[in-house]
Structures are given as C-alpha cells and as structure tokens.
Amino acid sequence: MNNSNNEKAKSSEQKINKTKSTYELFNKNLNNKFSYCTKEAKDFADSFRDSLKKKDKNKIYNICEDGIPDDLPILRAYIWKINLGYLPIDTDQWDNELSKKRGEYQQFKKLIKDKLKKEIESKDYKSKEILEQIIKDVYRTNMQLSFFFQSTNKSKVFNKEEILNIYEKRKNWDFSKIKDVYQYDNFENETHSDVLIRILFTYSYIIKDVSYHQGMNELLAPIYYCYSYDKLGEEEKEADIEADSFWSFLNLMNNLKNNFDNDQEGLFFKSELLGRCLEIVDKNIYLNLLEKNVKNEYFCCRWFIMLFSQDFEIGDILRLWDLILSNKNKNYYVFYISLGIIIMRKKIIINGDMSEILQCFQKLDDILCDNLIIVARKIKDKWKSKLDKNIISQSEKEF
C-alpha cells in the first residue's frame, strides 16, 4: 500500500511539474538544496536571481569571476547556458527557446541518421574520415574519468571490466556500425562517449565551413559533463542535455573558431599577443624565453585551443571555465590564466634550459587551481589598463 501511495504521489508531482515553467523548476530545485549549502552559496544564488530579475548579464559575468559554488550544482549548468549565449537573460523566454532549440536538434539528428543510412547503402562513405577521427579523439577524452564510459541509462552501471569491453568494441568500429550512434532510442549500451560522438558529428555536418578538428572533443566534454551532473532533476531528459550541450558548444565555437583555422593564423596571432602581454607584465621572463629560443606557440597553443581542459582534473576545469566563460570574449581570461602559469613557472624559466622549460609547461598537475586563479586575477587587476584595450581586445580579430 505504501508503494502504491508513493507511486501516486510521484505521478501527481510529475503532472504538477509539467505545468511549471523551467525557471520555476529551477527555483524549486535551488530552494530544496538551501538547507545543506553554505551561506556563501545562498548569497551567490540570491545575487544570480537578482541579476536575472534585473536582466543584467554583466552582473552575472562579475559574480562568476569568483567561481560558482559547487554545493549548488544546478547553478553552474544554468549560468553556463546563459554565459554561452544559449539561454536568454529574460527567464520568460526560457521555455520557448529551449523547446525551439531542442526540437531543431532532434531534426538535425533525424536528417543525419537518414544521410548515414544512404551512404552505407550506396557504399559512398563521404563521412567516414570525419567520423573515424571523432571516434578516435572521443575515446581519448578524459580517459581518467569513467563518467564518459558509463551508460546514459541511469539504471545501468558498468563495472570496470564492462567499460573496457565497450571501449575495445567501440575503438574497432567500422563505418557500417557508426550509424548505430544515431539509433538513439534503441542503441544498446549507449555511453556518454557515444553522445559526444553524435554531437560532434552533428556539428561537423551542420557547420560545414568549420567541420571537425582535433581538440573540439576536449571543449565539448566539460559542457556535457556539467549539464549531465547539474541537471534540473527528472524533468530534464538525456535528449535535452544532449541538445543543450550541442547549442552551447556551437556558441562557444563561434567565439573560438579562428583557433581551428587550417592555416592556424588566428592561433599564432594570439600567441604573439600573449608575448606582448608578457613583455609588459614580466620583461625578465620574456627576455629569458627569447634568449633560450622558447617561442610562445611551443606551449600556449593548446591552452587557446582547449581552454586548459587537458591540463587539470575535471573539478579544476569547471572552476577555470567559470572564469573563462564570464566574459563575452572567451579568449579574454585565457590570456590572464596563461600569464599566471608563466609567472608561476618563473624559477624554471630563469634557471632551466629549453627542454626543461617546455617540459614544465607540458605538465601542470602540480599547480593548484585556486592559486593559479589568484595569480591570474592579480595580474589582471594590476595590468588591465595596459593589456585589455591595446592587446587582448585584438584577439577577437577575424582572419
């Protein structure tokens, strides 16, 4: 009898929730967690809601510079959606925008599913090269994080042996099997990695002038991870998380796409701008790198391409991205974080040779994320007037 009553209560609550707006559900989820979060987290949430009420996006950017509290996870997902330009600042528009974009993404998937079927039937494998590259890259994405190799079905939990078996099978897929990724309603043992593959291939198909490049997998992964862990309760389905991740990734790529130009002109230009910033911030380090023939592009290109997503653990990546996404120009804080890393490596730069210097930039796991953010913000506070307008603002230049 108790079970029956519980099921009825749950069903009744779901019906009520269907009539609530996304913002009302967001507030309900937030308020339910207030009983066990810190005062700082509550104050942050109140400040965020006040910013939404006033439709003040700049205030949201400002409060995110100090980081988004981990004990209210729903906040990060929805703030990122706003800061990535996917959700409007006007909460009255959330439902219409989400419904429209999620519907469009489902249409994209259907279109691509039909396209892959025709390619396989005609043996005209136009998509083969891109899909195989995406698969190869995705199965190298955050390998230390078992999340990406777990099932999207919450009732299934794969053990280590099952994860390895799935990984080995996927790694050796031939093209005829790849269409299975788009059988999203009945794909057996679908993992989060399969969802990443689907999003990246959909992007490459829809945005043909950019297509897919190595490193995009590392940009999508934190977004998808954040939205999966910080979702809006049972009302948000896996298909919603996938669609939201796609559009957020697309918007991020619109801001960063010249990092992926085939001639790498945009990337080398940012590397040059970083050198000009360093010459102002610490001329001694700048001259030492010059003297030892350590060019900025030898170590900083991956920072601009992947926003440090290969350099830190996932918790630190989320914290760094809170800062990076809190500016309209998503390259802006990459400059200050990069300068922070270089300053924190000063001793090795002054005393080491070229090999030792390059090695110290390859491995950053000894750097504490909180300390790095403190150093980066100190550099910004001290040098902002000289760096922002004359140098860093040029990073938005189109090529």
ZABAVO-73988 format. One record per residue (C-alpha): z, y, x; residue number from 0. Coordinates in nm, 2 decimals. Layout:
BEGIN
<c3=Z&c2=Y&c1=X&num=NUM>
...
//
This chain:
BEGIN
<c3=0.00&c2=0.00&c1=0.00&num=0>
<c3=0.09&c2=0.24&c1=0.28&num=1>
<c3=-0.25&c2=0.17&c1=0.45&num=2>
<c3=-0.43&c2=0.24&c1=0.12&num=3>
<c3=-0.24&c2=0.57&c1=0.08&num=4>
<c3=-0.32&c2=0.67&c1=0.44&num=5>
<c3=-0.69&c2=0.60&c1=0.39&num=6>
<c3=-0.70&c2=0.80&c1=0.07&num=7>
<c3=-0.52&c2=1.09&c1=0.24&num=8>
<c3=-0.76&c2=1.08&c1=0.53&num=9>
<c3=-1.06&c2=1.07&c1=0.30&num=10>
<c3=-0.92&c2=1.36&c1=0.10&num=11>
<c3=-0.86&c2=1.56&c1=0.42&num=12>
<c3=-1.22&c2=1.50&c1=0.53&num=13>
<c3=-1.36&c2=1.63&c1=0.20&num=14>
<c3=-1.15&c2=1.94&c1=0.23&num=15>
<c3=-1.26&c2=1.99&c1=0.59&num=16>
<c3=-1.63&c2=1.97&c1=0.48&num=17>
<c3=-1.58&c2=2.28&c1=0.27&num=18>
<c3=-1.41&c2=2.47&c1=0.56&num=19>
<c3=-1.62&c2=2.69&c1=0.80&num=20>
<c3=-1.65&c2=2.60&c1=1.17&num=21>
<c3=-1.43&c2=2.89&c1=1.25&num=22>
<c3=-1.16&c2=2.79&c1=1.00&num=23>
<c3=-1.16&c2=2.44&c1=1.15&num=24>
<c3=-1.14&c2=2.59&c1=1.50&num=25>
<c3=-0.83&c2=2.79&c1=1.40&num=26>
<c3=-0.67&c2=2.49&c1=1.23&num=27>
<c3=-0.73&c2=2.28&c1=1.54&num=28>
<c3=-0.59&c2=2.56&c1=1.76&num=29>
<c3=-0.28&c2=2.62&c1=1.54&num=30>
<c3=-0.20&c2=2.24&c1=1.53&num=31>
<c3=-0.16&c2=2.24&c1=1.91&num=32>
<c3=0.06&c2=2.56&c1=1.93&num=33>
<c3=0.37&c2=2.35&c1=1.90&num=34>
<c3=0.33&c2=2.20&c1=2.25&num=35>
<c3=0.15&c2=2.46&c1=2.45&num=36>
<c3=0.28&c2=2.73&c1=2.68&num=37>
<c3=0.34&c2=3.09&c1=2.58&num=38>
<c3=0.07&c2=3.19&c1=2.82&num=39>
<c3=-0.18&c2=2.97&c1=2.63&num=40>
<c3=-0.08&c2=3.11&c1=2.29&num=41>
<c3=-0.12&c2=3.46&c1=2.42&num=42>
<c3=-0.46&c2=3.37&c1=2.56&num=43>
<c3=-0.56&c2=3.22&c1=2.22&num=44>
<c3=-0.44&c2=3.53&c1=2.04&num=45>
<c3=-0.63&c2=3.75&c1=2.28&num=46>
<c3=-0.95&c2=3.55&c1=2.23&num=47>
<c3=-0.92&c2=3.56&c1=1.85&num=48>
<c3=-0.87&c2=3.93&c1=1.86&num=49>
<c3=-1.18&c2=3.97&c1=2.07&num=50>
<c3=-1.38&c2=3.77&c1=1.81&num=51>
<c3=-1.24&c2=3.99&c1=1.53&num=52>
<c3=-1.35&c2=4.30&c1=1.72&num=53>
<c3=-1.68&c2=4.13&c1=1.82&num=54>
<c3=-1.60&c2=4.23&c1=2.18&num=55>
<c3=-1.78&c2=3.99&c1=2.42&num=56>
<c3=-1.69&c2=4.19&c1=2.73&num=57>
<c3=-1.32&c2=4.14&c1=2.65&num=58>
<c3=-1.39&c2=3.76&c1=2.63&num=59>
<c3=-1.55&c2=3.78&c1=2.97&num=60>
<c3=-1.25&c2=3.97&c1=3.11&num=61>
<c3=-0.98&c2=3.73&c1=2.98&num=62>
<c3=-1.18&c2=3.43&c1=3.11&num=63>
<c3=-1.16&c2=3.56&c1=3.47&num=64>
<c3=-0.80&c2=3.44&c1=3.48&num=65>
<c3=-0.90&c2=3.09&c1=3.36&num=66>
<c3=-0.89&c2=2.92&c1=3.02&num=67>
<c3=-0.57&c2=2.73&c1=2.96&num=68>
<c3=-0.60&c2=2.35&c1=2.99&num=69>
<c3=-0.33&c2=2.28&c1=2.73&num=70>
<c3=-0.56&c2=2.42&c1=2.45&num=71>
<c3=-0.88&c2=2.24&c1=2.53&num=72>
<c3=-1.07&c2=2.34&c1=2.22&num=73>
<c3=-1.07&c2=2.70&c1=2.36&num=74>
<c3=-1.28&c2=2.62&c1=2.66&num=75>
<c3=-1.56&c2=2.45&c1=2.46&num=76>
<c3=-1.60&c2=2.73&c1=2.22&num=77>
<c3=-1.56&c2=3.01&c1=2.48&num=78>
<c3=-1.83&c2=2.84&c1=2.69&num=79>
<c3=-2.06&c2=2.82&c1=2.39&num=80>
<c3=-2.02&c2=3.20&c1=2.34&num=81>
<c3=-2.04&c2=3.29&c1=2.71&num=82>
<c3=-2.35&c2=3.08&c1=2.75&num=83>
<c3=-2.51&c2=3.26&c1=2.45&num=84>
<c3=-2.53&c2=2.96&c1=2.22&num=85>
<c3=-2.27&c2=3.08&c1=1.96&num=86>
<c3=-2.28&c2=3.44&c1=1.84&num=87>
<c3=-1.98&c2=3.66&c1=1.88&num=88>
<c3=-1.98&c2=3.70&c1=1.50&num=89>
<c3=-1.79&c2=3.40&c1=1.36&num=90>
<c3=-1.95&c2=3.44&c1=1.02&num=91>
<c3=-2.28&c2=3.33&c1=1.18&num=92>
<c3=-2.14&c2=3.02&c1=1.35&num=93>
<c3=-2.22&c2=2.77&c1=1.07&num=94>
<c3=-2.58&c2=2.89&c1=1.02&num=95>
<c3=-2.65&c2=2.90&c1=1.39&num=96>
<c3=-2.50&c2=2.55&c1=1.45&num=97>
<c3=-2.68&c2=2.40&c1=1.16&num=98>
<c3=-3.02&c2=2.55&c1=1.26&num=99>
<c3=-2.99&c2=2.46&c1=1.63&num=100>
<c3=-2.86&c2=2.11&c1=1.57&num=101>
<c3=-3.14&c2=2.05&c1=1.33&num=102>
<c3=-3.40&c2=2.18&c1=1.57&num=103>
<c3=-3.27&c2=1.95&c1=1.85&num=104>
<c3=-3.30&c2=1.64&c1=1.62&num=105>
<c3=-3.66&c2=1.74&c1=1.55&num=106>
<c3=-3.72&c2=1.76&c1=1.93&num=107>
<c3=-3.58&c2=1.41&c1=1.98&num=108>
<c3=-3.80&c2=1.26&c1=1.70&num=109>
<c3=-4.11&c2=1.43&c1=1.85&num=110>
<c3=-4.03&c2=1.29&c1=2.19&num=111>
<c3=-3.95&c2=0.94&c1=2.06&num=112>
<c3=-4.29&c2=0.93&c1=1.90&num=113>
<c3=-4.46&c2=1.06&c1=2.21&num=114>
<c3=-4.30&c2=0.79&c1=2.43&num=115>
<c3=-4.39&c2=0.52&c1=2.19&num=116>
<c3=-4.76&c2=0.63&c1=2.21&num=117>
<c3=-4.75&c2=0.64&c1=2.59&num=118>
<c3=-4.62&c2=0.29&c1=2.61&num=119>
<c3=-4.86&c2=0.15&c1=2.36&num=120>
<c3=-5.16&c2=0.31&c1=2.54&num=121>
<c3=-5.01&c2=0.24&c1=2.88&num=122>
<c3=-5.08&c2=0.61&c1=2.96&num=123>
<c3=-4.75&c2=0.68&c1=3.14&num=124>
<c3=-4.76&c2=1.06&c1=3.18&num=125>
<c3=-4.38&c2=1.09&c1=3.15&num=126>
<c3=-4.30&c2=0.80&c1=3.39&num=127>
<c3=-4.24&c2=1.00&c1=3.71&num=128>
<c3=-4.01&c2=1.26&c1=3.55&num=129>
<c3=-3.81&c2=1.01&c1=3.35&num=130>
<c3=-3.75&c2=0.79&c1=3.65&num=131>
<c3=-3.64&c2=1.08&c1=3.86&num=132>
<c3=-3.40&c2=1.19&c1=3.59&num=133>
<c3=-3.25&c2=0.84&c1=3.56&num=134>
<c3=-3.21&c2=0.82&c1=3.94&num=135>
<c3=-3.03&c2=1.15&c1=3.95&num=136>
<c3=-2.82&c2=1.10&c1=3.64&num=137>
<c3=-2.68&c2=0.77&c1=3.78&num=138>
<c3=-2.57&c2=0.97&c1=4.09&num=139>
<c3=-2.39&c2=1.23&c1=3.87&num=140>
<c3=-2.02&c2=1.25&c1=3.94&num=141>
<c3=-2.00&c2=0.88&c1=4.03&num=142>
<c3=-1.63&c2=0.91&c1=4.08&num=143>
<c3=-1.59&c2=1.00&c1=3.71&num=144>
<c3=-1.60&c2=0.68&c1=3.49&num=145>
<c3=-1.64&c2=0.90&c1=3.18&num=146>
<c3=-2.02&c2=0.92&c1=3.22&num=147>
<c3=-2.04&c2=0.54&c1=3.22&num=148>
<c3=-1.83&c2=0.49&c1=2.91&num=149>
<c3=-1.96&c2=0.42&c1=2.57&num=150>
<c3=-2.04&c2=0.71&c1=2.33&num=151>
<c3=-1.88&c2=0.48&c1=2.06&num=152>
<c3=-1.51&c2=0.57&c1=2.08&num=153>
<c3=-1.42&c2=0.22&c1=1.95&num=154>
<c3=-1.56&c2=0.07&c1=2.27&num=155>
<c3=-1.40&c2=0.10&c1=2.61&num=156>
<c3=-1.59&c2=-0.06&c1=2.90&num=157>
<c3=-1.38&c2=-0.21&c1=3.18&num=158>
<c3=-1.49&c2=-0.17&c1=3.55&num=159>
<c3=-1.70&c2=-0.48&c1=3.55&num=160>
<c3=-1.88&c2=-0.39&c1=3.23&num=161>
<c3=-1.95&c2=-0.04&c1=3.37&num=162>
<c3=-2.10&c2=-0.19&c1=3.69&num=163>
<c3=-2.32&c2=-0.43&c1=3.49&num=164>
<c3=-2.45&c2=-0.14&c1=3.27&num=165>
<c3=-2.51&c2=0.07&c1=3.58&num=166>
<c3=-2.71&c2=-0.20&c1=3.75&num=167>
<c3=-2.92&c2=-0.27&c1=3.44&num=168>
<c3=-3.00&c2=0.10&c1=3.38&num=169>
<c3=-3.07&c2=0.16&c1=3.75&num=170>
<c3=-3.35&c2=-0.10&c1=3.74&num=171>
<c3=-3.51&c2=0.00&c1=3.41&num=172>
<c3=-3.89&c2=0.00&c1=3.40&num=173>
<c3=-4.07&c2=0.26&c1=3.19&num=174>
<c3=-4.11&c2=0.04&c1=2.89&num=175>
<c3=-3.73&c2=0.03&c1=2.85&num=176>
<c3=-3.68&c2=0.41&c1=2.88&num=177>
<c3=-3.79&c2=0.46&c1=2.52&num=178>
<c3=-3.46&c2=0.29&c1=2.42&num=179>
<c3=-3.28&c2=0.61&c1=2.52&num=180>
<c3=-3.43&c2=0.77&c1=2.21&num=181>
<c3=-3.33&c2=0.49&c1=1.98&num=182>
<c3=-3.01&c2=0.69&c1=1.94&num=183>
<c3=-2.90&c2=0.53&c1=1.61&num=184>
<c3=-2.90&c2=0.17&c1=1.73&num=185>
<c3=-2.91&c2=0.19&c1=2.11&num=186>
<c3=-2.68&c2=-0.09&c1=2.22&num=187>
<c3=-2.40&c2=0.01&c1=2.47&num=188>
<c3=-2.52&c2=0.37&c1=2.48&num=189>
<c3=-2.32&c2=0.56&c1=2.75&num=190>
<c3=-2.27&c2=0.93&c1=2.81&num=191>
<c3=-2.51&c2=0.90&c1=3.10&num=192>
<c3=-2.78&c2=0.79&c1=2.86&num=193>
<c3=-2.71&c2=1.11&c1=2.66&num=194>
<c3=-2.75&c2=1.32&c1=2.98&num=195>
<c3=-3.09&c2=1.15&c1=3.04&num=196>
<c3=-3.20&c2=1.22&c1=2.69&num=197>
<c3=-3.10&c2=1.59&c1=2.71&num=198>
<c3=-3.27&c2=1.64&c1=3.05&num=199>
<c3=-3.59&c2=1.47&c1=2.95&num=200>
<c3=-3.60&c2=1.67&c1=2.62&num=201>
<c3=-3.55&c2=1.99&c1=2.82&num=202>
<c3=-3.83&c2=1.89&c1=3.06&num=203>
<c3=-4.06&c2=1.82&c1=2.77&num=204>
<c3=-3.98&c2=2.14&c1=2.57&num=205>
<c3=-3.96&c2=2.38&c1=2.87&num=206>
<c3=-4.28&c2=2.27&c1=3.05&num=207>
<c3=-4.30&c2=2.57&c1=3.28&num=208>
<c3=-3.97&c2=2.47&c1=3.44&num=209>
<c3=-3.97&c2=2.09&c1=3.36&num=210>
<c3=-3.71&c2=1.89&c1=3.56&num=211>
<c3=-3.58&c2=1.94&c1=3.91&num=212>
<c3=-3.32&c2=1.76&c1=4.11&num=213>
<c3=-2.98&c2=1.93&c1=4.06&num=214>
<c3=-3.02&c2=2.01&c1=3.69&num=215>
<c3=-2.82&c2=1.69&c1=3.62&num=216>
<c3=-2.52&c2=1.85&c1=3.80&num=217>
<c3=-2.55&c2=2.16&c1=3.59&num=218>
<c3=-2.56&c2=1.97&c1=3.26&num=219>
<c3=-2.27&c2=1.73&c1=3.34&num=220>
<c3=-1.98&c2=1.99&c1=3.32&num=221>
<c3=-2.11&c2=2.13&c1=3.00&num=222>
<c3=-2.15&c2=1.79&c1=2.83&num=223>
<c3=-1.81&c2=1.68&c1=2.97&num=224>
<c3=-1.64&c2=1.99&c1=2.85&num=225>
<c3=-1.79&c2=1.97&c1=2.50&num=226>
<c3=-1.71&c2=1.60&c1=2.47&num=227>
<c3=-1.34&c2=1.64&c1=2.57&num=228>
<c3=-1.28&c2=1.96&c1=2.40&num=229>
<c3=-1.45&c2=1.89&c1=2.07&num=230>
<c3=-1.34&c2=2.01&c1=1.72&num=231>
<c3=-1.18&c2=1.69&c1=1.60&num=232>
<c3=-1.36&c2=1.42&c1=1.40&num=233>
<c3=-1.57&c2=1.69&c1=1.22&num=234>
<c3=-1.78&c2=1.72&c1=1.54&num=235>
<c3=-2.01&c2=1.42&c1=1.58&num=236>
<c3=-2.16&c2=1.28&c1=1.90&num=237>
<c3=-2.50&c2=1.42&c1=1.79&num=238>
<c3=-2.35&c2=1.77&c1=1.75&num=239>
<c3=-2.21&c2=1.75&c1=2.10&num=240>
<c3=-2.54&c2=1.65&c1=2.24&num=241>
<c3=-2.73&c2=1.93&c1=2.06&num=242>
<c3=-2.47&c2=2.19&c1=2.16&num=243>
<c3=-2.49&c2=2.07&c1=2.52&num=244>
<c3=-2.88&c2=2.09&c1=2.52&num=245>
<c3=-2.89&c2=2.45&c1=2.39&num=246>
<c3=-2.61&c2=2.57&c1=2.62&num=247>
<c3=-2.78&c2=2.40&c1=2.92&num=248>
<c3=-3.11&c2=2.57&c1=2.82&num=249>
<c3=-2.95&c2=2.91&c1=2.81&num=250>
<c3=-2.78&c2=2.85&c1=3.15&num=251>
<c3=-3.12&c2=2.75&c1=3.29&num=252>
<c3=-3.28&c2=3.07&c1=3.15&num=253>
<c3=-3.04&c2=3.26&c1=3.37&num=254>
<c3=-3.08&c2=3.03&c1=3.68&num=255>
<c3=-3.44&c2=2.91&c1=3.66&num=256>
<c3=-3.57&c2=3.10&c1=3.96&num=257>
<c3=-3.33&c2=2.89&c1=4.17&num=258>
<c3=-3.57&c2=2.60&c1=4.08&num=259>
<c3=-3.90&c2=2.76&c1=4.17&num=260>
<c3=-4.12&c2=2.53&c1=4.37&num=261>
<c3=-4.16&c2=2.79&c1=4.65&num=262>
<c3=-3.78&c2=2.85&c1=4.65&num=263>
<c3=-3.84&c2=3.22&c1=4.68&num=264>
<c3=-3.56&c2=3.31&c1=4.44&num=265>
<c3=-3.32&c2=3.08&c1=4.62&num=266>
<c3=-3.39&c2=3.22&c1=4.97&num=267>
<c3=-3.37&c2=3.58&c1=4.83&num=268>
<c3=-3.01&c2=3.50&c1=4.71&num=269>
<c3=-2.93&c2=3.35&c1=5.04&num=270>
<c3=-3.05&c2=3.68&c1=5.21&num=271>
<c3=-2.84&c2=3.88&c1=4.96&num=272>
<c3=-2.53&c2=3.67&c1=5.05&num=273>
<c3=-2.59&c2=3.75&c1=5.42&num=274>
<c3=-2.60&c2=4.12&c1=5.34&num=275>
<c3=-2.27&c2=4.09&c1=5.14&num=276>
<c3=-2.11&c2=3.90&c1=5.43&num=277>
<c3=-2.21&c2=4.17&c1=5.68&num=278>
<c3=-2.01&c2=4.42&c1=5.48&num=279>
<c3=-1.71&c2=4.20&c1=5.40&num=280>
<c3=-1.66&c2=4.05&c1=5.75&num=281>
<c3=-1.90&c2=4.16&c1=6.02&num=282>
<c3=-1.73&c2=3.93&c1=6.28&num=283>
<c3=-1.81&c2=3.62&c1=6.08&num=284>
<c3=-2.16&c2=3.75&c1=6.01&num=285>
<c3=-2.24&c2=3.80&c1=6.38&num=286>
<c3=-2.09&c2=3.46&c1=6.47&num=287>
<c3=-2.32&c2=3.28&c1=6.23&num=288>
<c3=-2.61&c2=3.48&c1=6.36&num=289>
<c3=-2.53&c2=3.41&c1=6.72&num=290>
<c3=-2.49&c2=3.04&c1=6.65&num=291>
<c3=-2.82&c2=3.03&c1=6.45&num=292>
<c3=-2.64&c2=2.91&c1=6.13&num=293>
<c3=-2.86&c2=3.05&c1=5.86&num=294>
<c3=-2.71&c2=3.10&c1=5.51&num=295>
<c3=-2.97&c2=2.88&c1=5.35&num=296>
<c3=-2.85&c2=2.59&c1=5.55&num=297>
<c3=-2.53&c2=2.57&c1=5.35&num=298>
<c3=-2.54&c2=2.80&c1=5.04&num=299>
<c3=-2.85&c2=2.69&c1=4.86&num=300>
<c3=-2.67&c2=2.40&c1=4.68&num=301>
<c3=-2.40&c2=2.64&c1=4.57&num=302>
<c3=-2.65&c2=2.86&c1=4.39&num=303>
<c3=-2.84&c2=2.56&c1=4.25&num=304>
<c3=-2.55&c2=2.35&c1=4.13&num=305>
<c3=-2.27&c2=2.61&c1=4.09&num=306>
<c3=-2.03&c2=2.41&c1=4.31&num=307>
<c3=-2.05&c2=2.11&c1=4.08&num=308>
<c3=-2.09&c2=1.87&c1=4.38&num=309>
<c3=-1.82&c2=2.02&c1=4.58&num=310>
<c3=-1.50&c2=1.98&c1=4.37&num=311>
<c3=-1.32&c2=1.75&c1=4.13&num=312>
<c3=-1.41&c2=1.79&c1=3.76&num=313>
<c3=-1.09&c2=1.99&c1=3.68&num=314>
<c3=-1.16&c2=2.24&c1=3.95&num=315>
<c3=-1.53&c2=2.26&c1=3.85&num=316>
<c3=-1.42&c2=2.36&c1=3.49&num=317>
<c3=-1.19&c2=2.62&c1=3.63&num=318>
<c3=-1.46&c2=2.77&c1=3.86&num=319>
<c3=-1.71&c2=2.77&c1=3.57&num=320>
<c3=-1.46&c2=2.96&c1=3.35&num=321>
<c3=-1.51&c2=3.24&c1=3.61&num=322>
<c3=-1.88&c2=3.19&c1=3.67&num=323>
<c3=-1.97&c2=3.19&c1=3.30&num=324>
<c3=-1.76&c2=3.51&c1=3.24&num=325>
<c3=-2.04&c2=3.73&c1=3.35&num=326>
<c3=-2.38&c2=3.79&c1=3.19&num=327>
<c3=-2.54&c2=3.72&c1=3.53&num=328>
<c3=-2.44&c2=3.36&c1=3.60&num=329>
<c3=-2.51&c2=3.41&c1=3.98&num=330>
<c3=-2.26&c2=3.70&c1=4.00&num=331>
<c3=-1.94&c2=3.51&c1=4.07&num=332>
<c3=-2.13&c2=3.25&c1=4.28&num=333>
<c3=-2.16&c2=3.53&c1=4.54&num=334>
<c3=-1.79&c2=3.61&c1=4.54&num=335>
<c3=-1.68&c2=3.24&c1=4.55&num=336>
<c3=-1.93&c2=3.17&c1=4.83&num=337>
<c3=-1.79&c2=3.46&c1=5.02&num=338>
<c3=-1.44&c2=3.32&c1=4.96&num=339>
<c3=-1.54&c2=2.99&c1=5.10&num=340>
<c3=-1.69&c2=3.15&c1=5.41&num=341>
<c3=-1.38&c2=3.36&c1=5.47&num=342>
<c3=-1.16&c2=3.06&c1=5.43&num=343>
<c3=-1.36&c2=2.88&c1=5.70&num=344>
<c3=-1.34&c2=3.18&c1=5.94&num=345>
<c3=-1.14&c2=2.99&c1=6.21&num=346>
<c3=-1.40&c2=2.71&c1=6.24&num=347>
<c3=-1.69&c2=2.97&c1=6.23&num=348>
<c3=-1.54&c2=3.16&c1=6.52&num=349>
<c3=-1.44&c2=2.86&c1=6.73&num=350>
<c3=-1.69&c2=2.59&c1=6.63&num=351>
<c3=-2.04&c2=2.51&c1=6.73&num=352>
<c3=-2.34&c2=2.50&c1=6.49&num=353>
<c3=-2.27&c2=2.13&c1=6.39&num=354>
<c3=-1.90&c2=2.19&c1=6.32&num=355>
<c3=-1.98&c2=2.49&c1=6.11&num=356>
<c3=-2.24&c2=2.32&c1=5.90&num=357>
<c3=-2.00&c2=2.02&c1=5.86&num=358>
<c3=-1.72&c2=2.24&c1=5.73&num=359>
<c3=-1.95&c2=2.38&c1=5.46&num=360>
<c3=-2.06&c2=2.03&c1=5.35&num=361>
<c3=-1.71&c2=1.91&c1=5.26&num=362>
<c3=-1.49&c2=2.15&c1=5.06&num=363>
<c3=-1.24&c2=1.90&c1=4.92&num=364>
<c3=-0.96&c2=2.04&c1=5.14&num=365>
<c3=-0.99&c2=2.38&c1=4.97&num=366>
<c3=-0.75&c2=2.44&c1=4.68&num=367>
<c3=-0.95&c2=2.58&c1=4.39&num=368>
<c3=-0.67&c2=2.82&c1=4.29&num=369>
<c3=-0.65&c2=2.96&c1=4.64&num=370>
<c3=-1.03&c2=3.00&c1=4.65&num=371>
<c3=-1.03&c2=3.19&c1=4.32&num=372>
<c3=-0.76&c2=3.42&c1=4.45&num=373>
<c3=-0.96&c2=3.49&c1=4.77&num=374>
<c3=-1.28&c2=3.55&c1=4.58&num=375>
<c3=-1.12&c2=3.79&c1=4.34&num=376>
<c3=-0.95&c2=3.98&c1=4.62&num=377>
<c3=-1.29&c2=4.02&c1=4.79&num=378>
<c3=-1.44&c2=4.14&c1=4.45&num=379>
<c3=-1.15&c2=4.39&c1=4.40&num=380>
<c3=-1.19&c2=4.54&c1=4.75&num=381>
<c3=-1.57&c2=4.54&c1=4.79&num=382>
<c3=-1.71&c2=4.55&c1=4.43&num=383>
<c3=-1.83&c2=4.92&c1=4.46&num=384>
<c3=-2.04&c2=4.84&c1=4.77&num=385>
<c3=-2.17&c2=4.50&c1=4.67&num=386>
<c3=-2.24&c2=4.50&c1=4.30&num=387>
<c3=-2.49&c2=4.77&c1=4.24&num=388>
<c3=-2.67&c2=4.77&c1=4.57&num=389>
<c3=-2.69&c2=4.40&c1=4.65&num=390>
<c3=-2.56&c2=4.14&c1=4.39&num=391>
<c3=-2.74&c2=4.31&c1=4.10&num=392>
<c3=-3.07&c2=4.23&c1=4.27&num=393>
<c3=-3.01&c2=3.86&c1=4.22&num=394>
<c3=-3.14&c2=3.89&c1=3.87&num=395>
<c3=-3.48&c2=3.99&c1=4.00&num=396>
<c3=-3.77&c2=3.79&c1=3.86&num=397>
<c3=-4.02&c2=3.63&c1=4.10&num=398>
//
